[in-house]
Amino acid sequence: MYHYHTLSNGLRIVLKPTQSPVTYSSVTIGVGSRHEEGPAEGLAHFIEHSLFKGTEHRRARHILSRIDGVGGELNAFTTKEETCIYATSLTCHLDRCLELFADILFHSTFPEAEIIRERDVVIEEIDSYRDSPAELIYDEYEELAFAGHPLAHNILGTKRNVRRFTPAMLRQRMHELYTPSRMVVSVVGNVAMPALVRLCEKYFGPYPEESPSGTQHINLSGEPRELDERTYPHINVSTYPRINKSTYPQLNISPFHEVRSRHTHQTHLILGCPAPGLHDQRRTAFTLLNNILGGPAMNSRLNVAVRERYGFCYTIESQYTLFTDAGLFCIYAGVDRDSRQRTLQLIEAELRRLATEPLTPAQLRQAQRQLIGQLTIAADNGLNEMQAMGKACLVYGTVDTLDDTVRDILALTSSQLHALAADLFAPSRLSTLVYE
């Protein structure tokens, strides 16, 4: 059961009550790397790093010890569509977490000396990332798939950009975009909703919905879901930002086949295609297809066909990434050079099998049962649940319950999965990227 509320300044709050003495809390902000262009690429990620470097009220060491000093944990991450600051703490320290979130979001000063040091840290992160072909290949695959679109560029940005970021740039970006109407506070813990609303009103309520410059909402969604206060009793519908994806450039993903020399011991390869996005009704069906093919279980079709049967690789997996206006599917494997072509043939055979052979009733039931089990276990992790709540509320305005998700999975039919696989896994839609 989720509880919702929206403050008068547009800040959204979502709570999942538990009986645990541990509380997970976060602020998810609808600002990510896709909202950057040219010299600003990498700024959201750099801001995320720099938020912990000092405020009008605290120095960096005081920020770092504020939660860790009482046995909790403070952290953050940036994606292509959002930034999240989160904490794990005892429930009695929730007040402390929310106050700190508000302090670093609205009062960060970005001291010059700290920013200079952090530039070096992020540049080292970029270099470290580029030294890991198994990670880098995913980013280069997205760059090729989304070429010419803001989703294409790397979240970390470039070293050249990072060297040019200044405290003034960070402060201006924060002032313009990191505003309550783009934020969701999500909490999983033994907390009463009225108490949580009071804390959010205390720490986030004084700040305006938008910056005084009157910048427009960053739109993270497709067509708006009509909200009804009788259905979602804690939502103040009048302040919920209306959503329109027309401001995003049109996505046109063309197939590509690239081989790049990386002088690595292994050959790294990705084969993939466009997939349903967050507002596509087929996303649940494709989630199930992805899990059948290369999900985390050892009995995935790709793991059995490539690793267990032939021993061609240590790692083979598929990944389904959803964005608000697009989705991307890819299969990754790290193999011996001599096994590259045969591995690609085996992967294509498994895709063809799903596209031409509908699941039997027994196979469908097994696949549904497996995915439901995985999702149920994941939902029992408060940290995962809290982060998923923030993203869902940011995009949809509500969070589907586990029962809702289970119902949607059980409603899927073999013919739906077959039709989707036949459409999306057609050879003409597939792309490949190989490092050798």
N, C-alpha and C positions, 0 to 999 in steps of 0.2 A: 504494500500500500504506500503510495507516494502522496506527499502533501505539497501544495504549491502556494506561492504568494508572490506578488509583484509590488515593489515599493513605488511610490509616486514618481520617482526619478527613473523608472524603467528597470531597475535591478530585479532580476528574477531569482527566486529562492525555491529549491526543491529539497525535500527531506525524506529519507527512508528511515523510520524509527527501528531500532534494534534494542536488545537487552544487554549488549556487550558493554564492558567498561571502557572499551577503546572506541574512539570516534575518528572518522575520516572526513576531512573537510577540504574544500577547494574553491577557488574562483576560476572559472573558465571564461576567457575573453575571446570574442569573435574577431581576432586579429592574428593572421598567420602570414606565411611567406607568399601566398598568392596575392596578397594585397600590396605587394612591393613591385617596383620596376626600376631597372637600370641601377643608378648609384645607391638606391635604397635596398637592393636585394641583400638579405641577411640581417636586416635591421631588427625584425621581430625577435629573432633568435638572440641577437646581441643584447637587446633590451632585457630579455628573460634572464640572461647571465648577470646583467648589471643591476637588476632590481635589488640584489642583496648587498650592494656596495655602500649603502648609506642613505639615510633620510634626514629630514629636518630634525628628527627626534633621536636618531640612533646612528652609531657608527657601524661599520660592517661586522665587527666582532660581536656587537650586541644583537644584531639581527640573527646571526648564525647561532647564537647561544639561547635566544629567546624560546625556541621550541625544543632544541636538542638538550638544553639545560634542565628540562623537566622530563627527560626520557623519551621525548617524541622525535619526529623526523620532519624536516622541511625540505621541499624539493620543487622542481618545476620542469616543464618541457614545452617545446614549440612544435607544431605541425604545420602543414600547408594551409590550414584553415582556422586554427585557434592556438592560443597560449593558455597554459594551465599552471597555476600555482597551488600546491596542495600540501597538506600536513597530516600526519598520523599522531594522535595524542590520546592521553586519558581524557575522558569526557569532561572532567572538571577543568580542563585547560582549553576548552573550545573558545571561550571568551578571548583568551590570549592569542589563539590562532587567527581569529577573525580580525582582531585589532591590528595584528601584524600585517595581515593581507592588505587591509585598508591603508596602513602606513606606507608600505612599499609601493602600492599602486598610485597613491595620490600625493605622496610627499618625498619620493626619491629625488635626491640631489645630483646623483651621478658625479661624484668627486673626480676631478681631472686625473689625479694620480692613480686612483682605482681603475678608471677607464683605460688608461695607458697600459696598466698591467693586464687588464682583461682582454685587450686586443691580442696580446701575445698568447693568452690561454686559448682563445677561439681560433687563432691561426694554427696553433699546435693541434687543436681538434680537427681542423680541416686537413692538415697534413696526415694526421693519424688515420683519418677516414679514407683518404686517398691511397693509403698503404694497405687497405683491406679490400681486395677485389670482390670478395663475397658480399660486401656491403655496397661498394661503389657501383657495382653493376646494376643494382636496383635503381639508383638515382639516374644513371645514364639511360636506362630503359625508359624511365619517365620523361627525361629530357627529349628523347626521340619520339615517344608517343604523343606528348603534348607540345611538340615544337611550335614556337610562335605564340604560345599561350602562357599566362602567368603561372599555371600549375607546373610548368616545365622546370623552372629553376630550383636549384638546391636550397634547402632550408638554411644551411649554414652561410650561404652567400659566397663571395669571393674574398681572397686575401686582400686584394686591392681595395674593395669596399670597406672591409673591416678596418683597415689602416686609416681610413678617412672618417670613420664615425667619431663624432665629438659629443661631449655632454649636452651641448645646445641642441644638436640634432635629436638626441634621445628625449630630451625634455619636450621639444616641440611635438614629436610623434606621440608621446604619452598624453600630452594635453589635447591633441586633436582626436585621437582614436580610442584611448583606454578610458572609456566613460561608462557609467553605470548601465546605460541602455544596451551596451554590448556585453554585459557580464551576467553570469549565472553563478550563484553561490549554491553548491551542492554539498549535502551533509548526510553521512550514514552513521547513525549512533543513537544512544539512549538520550534523546533530546525531545522536548515538547515543542511543537511548532510555534506556539505563541512566544515562547522564550527565544527561539531562534530568530523569529521576526524582530523581536525587540533588540537583539544584539546587532542584527543587520541594519536596522533603522539607526541605531546608535553610531555604528562605525561607517556605514556607507550612505546613510540617508542624507547627510549634509551636502553631498556633491551633486552637481547638476546632471541632468540626463545627457546632455550634449555639451561640448565645449562652447564657450561664448562665440567662437567664430562661426558656429552654426553648421559644422560639417554634417553631411548626410550619414544615415545609417550605413554600415557595411552590411550588405545583404548576403546572408549565408544560406539561403534556402530557396526553394522553388515557390510554387503557388502557396499562399497562406492557408493554413488549416484554420477553419472557423472555430473559434473557442466559445464555449458556452459556460457561463459561471455556474449553472446548475449541474453541469457534468464535472467541471474542474473547479471546485468550490473556492480555492484559495487564489485563483488567478484574477487579477484586476485587468479585465479585457481591454479597457480603454487605453492602457499604457503599453500594451504589447506591441512592439514594433512591427509594422506591416512589411511584408517580405516581397521582393521582386527581383528575380534573377536576371532581368533584362540588361542590367549594367555589366554583366560578365561577357567577355568575348565568346563568340560561338566556337564550340569545339568541333574540329574535324580531324579525326584520327585516321591517318593513312597507314597501311601496312608497310613495314620496312624489314630489311634483312642486312644486318651489319656484322662484320667480323673485325675486331680491333686487336692490335698487338699490344699485350701488356707484359710479356716476358714473365709469366707466372708459371709455377711448377704444374699446377692444375689447369685444365680448361674449365672456365666458368661460362655457363650458358643460361639464357632466359628465353623462353618461348611464351608468348601471351597474346592477348587480344583485348579490345574494349569490352566493358562489362556494365551492368546496370548501376546507376548511381543511387544516392540516398533517397531520392524521390521517385524511383522507379519501382512499380509494384512487383517486379520480378526479382527484387533483391533477395528475398528469402529463399526462393527457389535456387538462385545462383549460389547463395551461401551453402546450401546443401550439396550442390554439385561440386563446389570447391572442396568441401570436407570429404566427399567421396574420393575425389581425385588425389589430393595431396595434403589433407588436414594433418593435425598433430599425431594422430593415432598410427601405430606401427602397421596396421592392416590397411592403410590407404592403398588405392590401386597403384599409384606410382611407386610407392615404397616397395610393394610386393613385386611389381613387374621389373623394376630397374635395380634396386638394391638387393632384395632378398633372392631373386631368381638368378641374377647375373653377377652381382657384386661389383657393379660398375662405379658405384659412388658411396660415399659416407652420408652425404646429405642430399636429399631430393624432396622438395616441398612445393606446394602451390600457395599463392597469396592473393587475396581478394581485397583491394583497397577501394573504399567508397569515398567519393567527394560529393558535394551537394548537387553538382550538375554533371557528374561523370563517374564512371567506375573503371578500374583497370585490373585485369587478371594476369597473373604471370606464374610460370613454373620455373623454378631455379634448380640447377644441379651443378655440382663440382665434380668433374670426372677426369680420368686419365685422357691424354690427347688421343690415343688410339681408339678410345671408346666413344668419342664425341658423336660421330655420325650414327652409330648404332643406338646410342641413348636418345638422340632426337627422333629416330624412327620408332623406338618403343613409346616415347611420350606421345607422338602423333597417333600411334595405334590406340592408345588408351583414350585419347580425345575422340577418335573416330568410333571407337566402341560405344562410348556414351551417346554419340550423335546418331548411331545407326541401330543400336540394340536397347530398346526400352527396358528399364529395371523390372524385374519380376516382382510380384507382390511381396515375396519374402525379402528380396534385396531392398525394396523401398522401406519396409518396416524396420529392417536392421539399420539402414542409413538414418532414418528418422530417430530411432532410439539412441543411436550413438551421438548424434548432434544434440539432442535434448539433454542427454547426460552430461556432455561437455559444458553446455551453457549453464546448466544447473549448478555444477561444481564451480564454474567461474563466477556465478552470481553470489556464491557463498563467500567470496573474497571481497571484503568491504572496500578495499582500495580500488579494485577493478570496477566494482559497482558504482562507487562515487564518481569515478572518471567518466564512465559511460553515461551516468545521469546528467552530468554537466554538458556533455556533447549533445545528447538527445534533446535536452531542454533548449539548448542554444539553437538547434536546427529545426526541431518540430514544435517546441513549446510544451511538450509532454514527454513522459517516459513510458514506454510499453512495459507492462508487468511481465514476469516470467510466464504466467498463465497465458497471456496474450500471445507471446512468442511461441509457446508450445502449441497453442491452437493453430497458429499460422503454419507451423511445420507439419503438423498432422493433417492439415487440409491439402497439402501438396499431393499431386497425382503423378504417376509414372509418365503419363502423356505430356503433362506440363514440363517435366524435367527433360523429356526426350526432345520436345519441340525447341526448348531453350538451348540445349546442347547442339542440336542440328543447326540452329541459327548462328550462335556465337562461335562455335568451334569449326565452322566452315574453313577449309584451307585458305581461301582468299582473304580471310579476316586475320589470319595469324601473322605475328611478327617474331623475329628472332634477333637476339644480340649475343655475340660470342666473344669472350676474351681468350686469346691464346698466345 
